[in-house]
């Protein structure tokens, strides 16, 4: 039965990034006071911050994440579009080369959309919406040094100033009826749980050794007059090192270009070598050719912390009431798949539903939250590690039988989807995180993959004549 107690309830969210702010938005309608604790000093607008270096790289919000985000913050999509973000049709406005080499045809009639913009803009719009709520308070420039607990229940957090480098410096305890850890890859939840007497949590790491380099360009003159597509050349895990790249049109008539490579083939921060990598390092030179008429606005920035890491908190033998972990603190993914933000939004939506069904303070609610969060996490995890585990040295254990089966079957679905719109819609149901991977095995998908009509493979990227001319491409790429 839901908890019907009316005592004044407080909550703490650890981490002020997207997952943390979304969690605060959900808690603000269910608790009397919500405090967001963030180690960084958060900017007022769409500006970079020190503790989020991955924000420099391309981020995509798939339709499963868009739906969850709009449910959590009604009207936020319109606010993003008003600030220059794009809402693209995935089947029409995405020019993509699959890992196995096929170029996807640009079909119409998609049921999937994607928000494209800089991570700084996305965070700024979400942050402004959430912090405007009267029940939400921000304490930035503050570290969470640990949890406080009593009789098996987490009762709050222990704080210290982020400027205090001493681990044994003065602390300030902040009590709470519920603590949500949304602190990302740097989360210390696994250590805090051990300090409270809980057994170590099962963990799995699949690290393909991917490195990223990103750079912002002024888009070629003329592309602003049309909606230029996202252009994506995916890496092939069967041909290491796997190299890929993506061009994402973002606000301000700019292109955010992210290049990637696994061990032995990573891009660097050298400005001269950035475009050379795009021209000669990928399986198709289209990104390098697009950059020939674009004007660089920044130097390249690089990131190497890209391992897929999952902690199976939902399987823990014991779990304290009053504490739950969400977002990248549960599972961080290789950013190439663009699923992290969508999973975060879906996990927060699951948090709200559990709280509504069982009550914010009821015994067992926190464990139910952890199990509910595991569902969107698991869907994205299976898709990510099925590819990355194929790279040499990615994991001490080989891919599981289920992962090998899913990877092989996804390859078949990709081949069919590149030439058949119905197969592509089903594939995107899964890739966009709208449905679990079992959707690929539905009768209609089996039919389209095995017997459906196909239009034949494309010989190169399907850019329109207008798009080629606007980007200064005189002829199709070889």
Protein Blocks (a to p, Z undefined) as FASTA:
>chain_A
ZZfbfbdcddddehjbfklmmmmmmmmmmcfbdcdddfbacdfblcddfklmmlmpccdd
dfklmmmmmmmmghklmmmmmnopacddfklmpccddfkopacdddehiabdcddddfkl
mmmmmmmmmmmpmkbccdehiacfbdcdeehiafbdcdddfklmbfkbccdddddfbdcd
febjmlcklmmmmmnopacdddddddehiacddddddddehjlmpccddddddddfklcc
dddddddddehiiacddddddehiaccfbfklmmmmmmmmpmbfklmmmmmmpccfbdcd
ddfblcccdddfklpfbdcehiacehjlloccdfklopmmmmmmmmmmmmmmmmmmnopk
bghklmmmmmmmmmmmmmmmmmmmmmmmmpghkafbdcdfklmmmmmmmmmmmmmmmmom
klmmmmmmmmnopacfklmmgmklmmmmmmpccebiafbdcddfklmmmnopabdcZZ
